[in-house]
């Protein structure tokens, strides 16, 4: 099975969508009574939180990739580093 990168934003979105499904399933099953307007803030808040997590993850990965490139360049004698003995 091919590995892929972990995407926490999609995980958060999936959790909130699953929660919304459970809320509606409980209402349909007669376990509790859910007003129709409850789902709107649940989904909106969940999708906004998922977007914020995705943006944060993107920023962290971008910053780490930049520091790795700078460290590799310094080790290989590129900009910011030198292999010439002084």
C-alpha positions as CSV (number, residue, x, y, z in Angstrom):
1,X,0.0,0.0,0.0
2,X,1.4,3.4,-1.0
3,X,2.1,5.8,1.8
4,X,0.8,9.4,1.7
5,X,1.4,12.4,3.8
6,X,-0.8,13.0,6.8
7,X,-3.3,15.9,6.4
8,X,-4.8,16.9,9.7
9,X,-7.2,19.4,8.1
10,X,-9.0,16.6,6.3
11,X,-9.1,14.6,9.6
12,X,-10.8,17.5,11.4
13,X,-13.3,17.9,8.6
14,X,-14.0,14.2,8.6
15,X,-14.6,14.2,12.3
16,X,-17.1,17.0,12.2
17,X,-18.9,15.5,9.2
18,X,-19.1,12.2,11.0
19,X,-20.4,13.9,14.1
20,X,-23.1,15.6,12.1
21,X,-24.1,12.2,10.6
22,X,-24.3,10.7,14.1
23,X,-26.4,13.6,15.3
24,X,-28.9,13.1,12.4
25,X,-28.8,9.3,12.8
26,X,-29.7,9.7,16.5
27,X,-32.5,12.0,15.6
28,X,-33.8,9.6,12.9
29,X,-33.5,6.7,15.2
30,X,-35.6,8.4,17.9
31,X,-32.8,8.5,20.5
32,X,-33.0,12.2,20.9
33,X,-34.7,15.2,19.2
34,X,-32.4,17.5,17.3
35,X,-33.6,20.9,16.0
36,X,-32.9,21.5,12.3
37,X,-30.7,24.5,12.9
38,X,-28.2,22.7,15.1
39,X,-26.3,21.2,12.1
40,X,-25.5,24.6,10.6
41,X,-23.0,25.9,13.3
42,X,-21.7,22.3,13.7
43,X,-20.7,22.0,10.1
44,X,-19.7,25.7,9.6
45,X,-17.5,25.6,12.7
46,X,-16.0,22.3,11.8
47,X,-15.1,23.3,8.3
48,X,-13.6,26.6,9.5
49,X,-11.5,24.8,12.0
50,X,-10.4,22.3,9.4
51,X,-9.4,25.2,7.1
52,X,-7.4,26.8,9.9
53,X,-5.7,23.5,10.7
54,X,-4.9,23.0,7.0
55,X,-3.4,26.5,6.7
56,X,-1.3,26.0,9.9
57,X,-0.1,22.6,8.6
58,X,0.9,24.1,5.3
59,X,2.8,26.9,7.0
60,X,4.7,24.5,9.3
61,X,5.6,22.2,6.4
62,X,6.7,25.1,4.2
63,X,8.9,26.5,7.0
64,X,10.5,23.1,7.7
65,X,11.2,22.4,4.1
66,X,12.9,25.8,3.8
67,X,15.1,25.1,6.8
68,X,16.0,21.7,5.4
69,X,17.1,23.2,2.1
70,X,19.2,25.8,3.9
71,X,20.8,23.2,6.1
72,X,21.5,21.0,3.0
73,X,23.0,24.0,1.1
74,X,25.3,24.8,4.0
75,X,26.5,21.2,4.3
76,X,27.2,21.0,0.5
77,X,29.1,24.3,0.3
78,X,26.2,26.2,-1.2
79,X,24.9,29.6,-0.1
80,X,25.4,30.1,3.6
81,X,28.2,27.6,4.0
82,X,31.6,26.9,2.7
83,X,33.7,23.7,2.3
84,X,36.9,25.7,1.9
85,X,39.2,25.1,4.9
86,X,40.1,28.3,6.5
